[in-house]
Amino acid sequence: MPEQSVAIVTGAASGIGRSLAVLYGQTGVRTVIGTFPRDPHDPEETLRMVKEAGGRAVIHEVDVRSTQSVDAFAQRAIDEFGRLDYVVANAGVLRNAKLSELSDERWNDMLDVDLTGVLRTLRAGAARMTAAGSMVAVSSIAGAVYGWDDHAHYAAAKAGILGLVRSLAVELGPRHIRTNAVIPGLIRTPQSLDPVNSLGPDGLERAGRDIPWGRVGEPEEVASVIAFLTSSDSRYVTGQSLIVDGGLTVKMRA
């Protein structure tokens, strides 16, 4: 029997990351569940769900603002499971700030997690892949497609991810390491349900009525696309950005 694949997933204590870890568990991919130490969501719940799905996983605390922390996170896959095949850079933060309030510190803090943190994760993963592999970074329609008032730093970081994965697809192609991005639309995650920094429950409900699919997306619907992009079913796909939004970005405005 061929050896099972191994993945590392940042931001896996909730939302898209948790759904992906569970899906990997169902399909036999062993996973290192990355969780931020101060994340209010419980990674043990993710681990429990993975085990219930018949999978194997371990929890590892990681701060994507630290190269040392991210390197140790990627190395955990080697130490625990003996290999690394899939890297998913999903960790991110969302904070609103008007331009007049967007200090250098707030700008740098956002990019340090949402863009440079992605770089650190992909860099650490690529360094530990000894054969062909696949890496996926999670962007957003805010920045990758649309602008978003009071979120210029977030949108800039998410837009930057697209250039990063395209360039790495070219650089890592000779090693048969594929690098792609997913661009989630409005998805029911803890981040989008935050009424202070995002739309909140009521805002999501209203926005869902304007989506051709008639509702906002669920984390599982993005996770399944990431799983496709890391699987051999997409073995000739690299440097691409796939929008998962129920048709929101192609709808003609009235």
C-alpha positions in Angstrom: 0.0 0.0 0.0 1.4 3.4 -0.9 2.4 5.7 2.0 -0.3 8.2 3.0 0.3 11.8 2.3 1.1 14.3 5.0 -0.2 17.9 5.2 0.4 21.0 7.4 -2.4 23.4 7.7 -2.1 26.8 9.6 -5.2 28.3 11.1 -6.8 24.9 11.6 -8.5 25.5 15.0 -11.7 26.7 13.2 -13.3 27.7 10.0 -11.8 26.6 6.7 -8.7 25.1 8.3 -10.7 22.9 10.6 -12.9 21.7 7.7 -9.9 20.9 5.7 -8.3 18.9 8.4 -11.4 16.9 8.8 -11.7 16.3 5.1 -8.1 15.2 5.0 -8.9 12.8 7.8 -11.7 11.3 5.8 -9.4 10.8 2.8 -6.4 9.4 4.7 -4.1 12.4 4.6 -2.3 12.8 7.9 -2.3 16.4 9.2 -0.4 18.7 11.4 -3.0 21.0 12.8 -1.5 24.5 13.2 -3.0 26.7 15.8 -2.1 30.1 17.2 -1.5 30.0 20.9 -4.0 32.8 21.7 -6.7 31.6 19.2 -10.0 31.4 21.2 -11.0 28.4 19.3 -10.1 24.9 20.5 -7.8 22.9 18.3 -8.6 19.8 20.4 -12.1 20.0 18.8 -10.5 19.8 15.4 -8.4 16.8 16.5 -11.5 15.1 17.8 -13.3 15.6 14.6 -10.3 14.3 12.6 -10.2 11.2 14.7 -13.9 10.6 14.4 -13.5 10.9 10.6 -10.9 8.0 10.8 -7.9 10.2 10.3 -4.6 10.9 12.1 -3.4 14.3 13.2 -1.3 16.1 15.8 -1.7 19.7 17.1 1.2 22.1 16.9 1.2 25.7 18.1 2.6 28.1 15.5 2.9 31.8 15.2 3.3 32.7 11.5 5.0 36.0 12.4 8.0 34.0 13.5 10.3 32.2 11.0 11.6 29.9 13.8 8.1 29.0 14.8 7.0 28.2 11.3 10.1 26.2 10.6 9.4 24.1 13.7 5.8 23.6 12.6 6.8 22.3 9.1 9.5 20.1 10.7 6.9 18.5 12.9 5.4 16.8 9.8 8.8 15.2 9.2 9.4 14.3 12.8 5.9 12.9 13.3 5.0 11.3 10.0 8.3 11.1 8.1 7.4 13.3 5.1 5.6 16.4 3.9 3.4 16.5 0.8 0.9 19.3 1.2 1.2 22.8 2.6 -1.8 25.0 3.3 -1.2 28.6 4.4 -4.6 29.4 5.8 -3.8 31.5 8.9 -4.9 35.1 8.8 -6.3 38.0 10.8 -8.9 40.6 9.9 -8.9 44.1 11.4 -10.7 47.2 10.1 -8.9 50.6 9.9 -9.8 53.7 8.0 -6.9 55.2 6.0 -6.6 58.1 8.5 -6.2 55.5 11.3 -3.9 53.1 9.4 -0.6 53.7 11.1 2.6 52.0 10.0 2.4 49.7 12.9 -1.2 48.5 12.0 -0.2 48.1 8.4 2.9 46.1 9.2 1.2 43.9 11.7 -1.4 42.9 9.2 1.1 42.2 6.4 3.3 40.3 8.8 0.5 37.7 9.3 -1.6 37.8 6.2 1.2 38.0 3.6 4.6 37.5 5.1 3.2 34.7 7.2 2.1 33.0 4.0 5.6 33.4 2.6 7.1 31.8 5.8 4.7 28.9 5.6 5.3 28.1 1.9 9.1 28.6 2.3 9.3 26.3 5.2 7.2 23.7 3.5 9.1 23.8 0.2 12.4 23.3 2.1 11.1 20.1 3.5 9.6 18.5 0.4 11.9 15.9 -1.0 9.6 15.0 -3.9 6.7 16.5 -5.8 4.3 18.4 -3.6 1.5 20.9 -3.5 1.0 24.2 -1.7 -2.1 26.3 -1.4 -2.5 29.8 0.1 -5.8 31.2 1.1 -6.5 34.7 -0.3 -9.9 36.6 -0.4 -12.2 38.4 -2.8 -11.3 41.5 -0.8 -8.1 42.5 -2.5 -7.9 39.6 -5.0 -11.1 40.8 -6.8 -12.7 43.7 -4.9 -11.7 46.7 -2.9 -13.0 47.0 0.7 -13.3 50.3 2.5 -11.6 50.5 5.9 -9.6 47.3 5.1 -6.8 48.5 2.7 -4.1 46.7 4.6 -6.1 43.4 4.6 -6.9 43.7 0.9 -3.3 44.5 0.0 -2.1 41.5 1.8 -4.6 39.2 0.2 -3.8 40.6 -3.3 -0.1 40.1 -2.7 -0.7 36.3 -2.2 -1.6 36.0 -5.8 1.7 37.3 -7.0 3.5 35.2 -4.5 1.9 31.9 -5.6 2.4 32.7 -9.3 6.1 33.4 -8.9 6.7 30.3 -6.7 4.9 28.2 -9.2 7.5 29.2 -11.8 10.5 28.9 -9.3 9.4 25.5 -7.9 8.0 24.0 -11.0 11.3 22.1 -11.9 10.9 20.3 -8.5 7.3 19.5 -9.4 6.0 21.5 -6.4 2.8 23.1 -7.4 1.6 26.4 -5.8 -1.9 27.8 -6.1 -4.3 30.0 -4.3 -8.0 29.9 -3.4 -10.0 33.0 -3.2 -13.0 32.5 -0.9 -16.0 34.8 -1.3 -18.4 35.4 1.6 -17.9 32.3 3.8 -19.5 31.6 7.1 -16.4 31.5 9.3 -15.6 33.0 12.7 -13.8 35.8 10.9 -16.7 36.9 8.7 -19.1 36.5 11.6 -17.1 39.1 13.6 -19.5 42.2 13.7 -16.6 44.6 14.6 -14.1 43.8 11.9 -16.2 42.1 9.3 -19.9 41.8 8.3 -21.2 39.9 11.3 -24.2 37.5 11.2 -26.8 40.1 10.0 -24.5 41.5 7.4 -23.7 38.0 6.1 -27.4 37.2 5.9 -28.1 40.3 3.9 -25.1 39.8 1.6 -26.1 36.2 0.9 -29.3 37.4 -0.8 -27.3 39.1 -3.5 -25.2 36.0 -4.3 -26.5 34.0 -7.3 -26.3 30.8 -5.3 -28.7 32.4 -2.8 -26.6 32.1 0.3 -23.1 32.6 1.7 -20.6 29.7 1.5 -19.7 27.2 4.1 -16.1 26.4 5.2 -16.5 22.8 3.9 -17.1 24.2 0.4 -13.7 26.0 0.4 -12.0 23.1 2.0 -13.0 20.7 -0.7 -11.5 23.0 -3.4 -8.2 23.2 -1.4 -8.2 19.4 -1.1 -8.7 19.2 -4.9 -5.8 21.6 -5.5 -3.5 19.5 -3.3 -4.5 16.2 -4.7 -3.2 14.4 -7.8 -6.5 15.3 -9.6 -5.0 18.7 -10.2 -1.5 17.5 -10.9 -1.0 19.8 -13.9 -2.5 22.9 -12.2 0.0 25.5 -10.8 0.2 29.2 -10.4 -3.6 29.6 -10.5 -6.1 31.3 -8.3 -9.5 29.7 -8.0 -12.5 31.8 -6.8 -15.0 30.0 -4.5 -17.9 32.5 -4.2 -21.2 31.1 -5.4 -21.1 33.4 -8.4 -20.8 36.6 -6.5 -18.0 38.1 -8.5 -19.5 37.4 -11.9 -23.0 38.8 -11.2 -24.0 41.8 -13.2 -24.9 44.7 -11.0 -28.4 46.1 -11.5 
